[in-house]
């Protein structure tokens, strides 16, 4: 672990802004706009508690459990989880004029590809509605269009021929899918003219639709990253952004589905091309900080590079090198940061002195390369006291507006819970999501 830079700073995050120093010590979510540059300040003072913050003597979110094998060190005692997984929130209300078609089996975590939140939100907005008719700017190559795929299970795979592996992308698109599934490629506007010349010499391995202006891709939620959409025999998009396992299980479910004689394409009402919830939905969590503005974000030194949490979900993990449960939770925190790297910012905060931290890392063979998230120190334990933490490890999760959405032991923070928080954060405008009711015109509002 390298020696930390001798920087003592108060960082402030307000709304969707990043971490910035502030001599005044105003905290996350207090409404003050932080300065635009990072400047070192003097020795940090005790920050004022958040308006709704509990006193230091209040009961902690998780009661500390004494451990016989606790090593010598400073700070709080280890905290073992005893809580149950939070109940997921109720689903968002669908458009009033017509209910979107539901998938025969809800997609599971391993079915879905890990995508940036903006891409995931755009794709999810198409689920449950019919595939819109291709416009005049869409060119058919090897297919007659909608009349050919009517009544069939269809897998659409987007791509661009500007990447050298585009042919392999199309050939692998249906791996694991049932033989009866029709595979159709969708070429985005990126490199469309060059693709026309390519197909004259060598036809693509599957039928392809070339979207020259991007309007059709926008309606389907397709942008520059190759993605897929799985359409049922009723003509509605049922799944989107699937892994190979998702394609296999999704096509199997749609193939076994009993189609209602009255079932058919469900037309997307005006203004429903993007269907964010009218109000951000977050997991139903328990804890004395849920729904409250977090206190000031205060660190003295970064042991790793300083992260930028702008627009992201902030995950604070109070830990220490001497704490066995804290060390055991490191792989789980690494996995969360890696799985949601575009949407969350994890920060591990210890109140150990520099010398004790370095000694602990040496004793337990902890190296910077073992951490996929940021590490910082606050030797005075100001944030920990403000949160009322008396047992570690203890995690607090904040949406980009500075409100606490989850708290507890890190092992209780599952990928499913984190996904719900990320989705809710997108509805707030964080993570690249959009809260507008109008379609997102990513292709037609920008140059190819």
Buried (B, 14 or more C-beta within 10 A) or exposed (E): BEEBEEBBBBBBBBBBBBBBBBBBBBBBBBEEEBEEEBEEBEEBBEBBBBEEBBEEEEEBBBEBEEBEEEBEBEBBBBBBBEBEEBEBBEEBEEBEEBEBBEBBBEBEEEBBBBBBBBBBBBBBBBBBBBBBEBEEBBBBBBBEBBEBBEEBBBBBBBBBBBEEEBBEBBBBBBEBBBEEBBBBBBBBBBBBEEBBEBBEEEEBBBBBBBBBBBBBBBBBBBBBBBBBBBBBBBBBBBBBBBBBEBBBBBBBBBBEBEEEEEBBBBEBEEEBBBBBBEEBBBBEBEBBBBEBBBBBBBBBBBBBEBBEBBBBBBBBBBBBBBBEBBBEBBEBBBEBBEBBBBBBBBBBBBBBEBEBBBBBBEEEEBEEEEBBBBBBBBBBBBBBBBBBBBBBBBBBBBBBBBBBBBBBBBBBBBBEBBBBBBBBBBBBBBBBBBBEBEBBEBBEEEEB
